Amino acid sequence: MSKVAIVMGSVSDMPVMQEAIDILKQFGIDTEVDIVSAHRTPEKLFDFSKNAHNKGISVIIAGAGGAAHLPGMVASMSPLPVIGVPVKSSNSIDGWDSVLSILQMPGGVPVATVALNGAKNAGILAAQIIGSSNKTVLDKIINYKEGLKQAVLDASAKLNK
């Protein structure tokens, strides 16, 4: 089974990133979670980025606040798809610094960027990437989306009674 690595720049990012862990668990996808600071542990960042694909990792979700260099630096060294989660941290400029830092990557170094604090969507996107070649995961995603649809239809029916 494929595994998703979830890395974040600081333990303070964990409440946001927990949503990715939770949704991936719901899809039955294993995660490897760690703190990897682009600025404070660059050697760890390099080792992780260059070797994740050799450890059974299929997709990397990287969350960071402030200058938010982690997702882009991981993407610059890893052959795996990287999903960036901008985190609104205590030292950020309303989160815009994180969003723009992750979103505005140069050509050749893509980072799929989700909304500010959007770790749940990052987890769903990681599952969809895995599901493109894993029917078991794909079926779980189809059921999940059907559940979303049904919740809206139920709310609509209740509202219109």
Buried (B, 14 or more C-beta within 10 A) or exposed (E): EBBBBBBBBBEBBBEBBBBBBEBBEEBEBEBBBEBBBBEEBEEBBBEBBEEBBEEEBBBBBBBBBBBBBBBBBBBBBBEBBBBBBBBBBEEBEEBEBBBEBBBEBEEEBEBBBBEBBBBBBBBBBBBBBBBEEBEEBBEBBEEBEEEEEEEEEEEEEEEEE
